[in-house]
Amino acid sequence: MMIELFGVPRQMAGRAEAGVFATTVRQALFALAEECPGIAKALRSDGSLLPQYLVSLNGERFLGDFDETLPPDSRLLLLSADAGG
């Protein structure tokens, strides 16, 4: 699965996207933090996001259930809650 990074998360990761193996949002975020250690600053110890960050499934909806199973070939977008226009 691919995770696209925008704004502050992109700066923390030092890249625009990363590929991880995961079946849930929580697993994807933990895997991202392993690949890009700077992202750990955006996570709580339980693998959920700090309130200033959001994660979206395929750019269609924001996710709040970090144990949600992700469909195959899905993309996550990780961004700052204040990003946008």
Phi, psi and omega per residue, in radians:
M1 nan 2.576 3.115
M2 -1.797 2.503 3.028
I3 -2.119 2.102 3.081
E4 -1.615 2.450 -3.075
L5 -2.058 2.360 -3.116
F6 -2.289 2.597 3.055
G7 1.088 -2.315 -3.091
V8 -1.028 -0.760 3.101
P9 -1.014 -0.615 3.101
R10 -1.133 -0.728 3.113
Q11 -1.127 -0.732 -3.132
M12 -1.139 -0.644 -3.107
A13 -1.446 -0.452 -3.094
G14 1.324 0.328 3.106
R15 -2.784 2.934 -3.069
A16 -1.577 -0.408 3.139
E17 -2.770 2.859 3.126
A18 -2.611 2.572 3.059
G19 -1.768 2.335 3.133
V20 -2.388 2.824 3.010
F21 -1.834 2.119 -3.113
A22 -2.867 2.695 3.059
T23 -1.986 -0.257 3.087
T24 -2.225 2.874 3.114
V25 -1.052 -0.794 -3.124
R26 -1.028 -0.816 3.120
Q27 -1.068 -0.694 -3.138
A28 -1.113 -0.736 -3.131
L29 -1.190 -0.717 3.077
F30 -1.094 -0.747 3.138
A31 -1.127 -0.670 3.096
L32 -1.103 -0.736 3.135
A33 -1.143 -0.534 3.067
E34 -1.213 -0.707 -3.125
E35 -1.329 -0.611 -3.118
C36 -2.240 1.499 -3.020
P37 -0.949 -0.481 3.120
G38 -1.080 -0.430 -3.137
I39 -1.176 -0.405 -3.136
A40 -0.964 -0.447 3.120
K41 -1.150 -0.337 -3.125
A42 -1.611 -0.115 -3.055
L43 -1.889 2.577 2.926
R44 -1.450 2.936 -3.103
S45 -1.117 -0.407 3.132
D46 -1.514 0.036 3.114
G47 1.583 0.003 3.040
S48 -1.485 2.911 -3.111
L49 -1.543 2.587 2.960
L50 -1.118 2.700 -3.018
P51 -1.083 -0.326 -3.125
Q52 -1.454 0.082 -3.140
Y53 -2.195 2.633 3.130
L54 -2.277 2.657 3.039
V55 -2.234 2.365 -3.099
S56 -2.115 2.507 3.076
L57 -1.635 1.985 3.113
N58 0.982 0.365 -3.127
G59 1.234 0.227 -3.064
E60 -1.783 -0.596 3.135
R61 -2.715 2.628 3.093
F62 -1.468 2.547 -3.076
L63 -1.879 2.387 3.068
G64 -2.085 -0.325 3.112
D65 -1.617 1.793 -3.059
F66 -1.331 -0.127 3.060
D67 -1.732 0.127 3.121
E68 -1.108 2.338 3.090
T69 -1.307 2.344 -3.106
L70 -1.643 2.343 3.094
P71 -1.158 2.682 3.067
P72 -1.004 2.591 3.110
D73 1.096 0.370 3.087
S74 -1.424 2.799 3.065
R75 -2.158 2.404 3.023
L76 -1.838 2.522 3.041
L77 -2.042 2.170 3.121
L78 -1.932 2.159 -3.080
L79 -2.553 2.884 3.052
S80 -1.266 2.489 -3.130
A81 -1.090 -0.412 -3.129
D82 -1.632 0.030 3.134
A83 -1.279 2.745 3.102
G84 2.092 -2.945 -3.050
G85 -2.357 nan nan
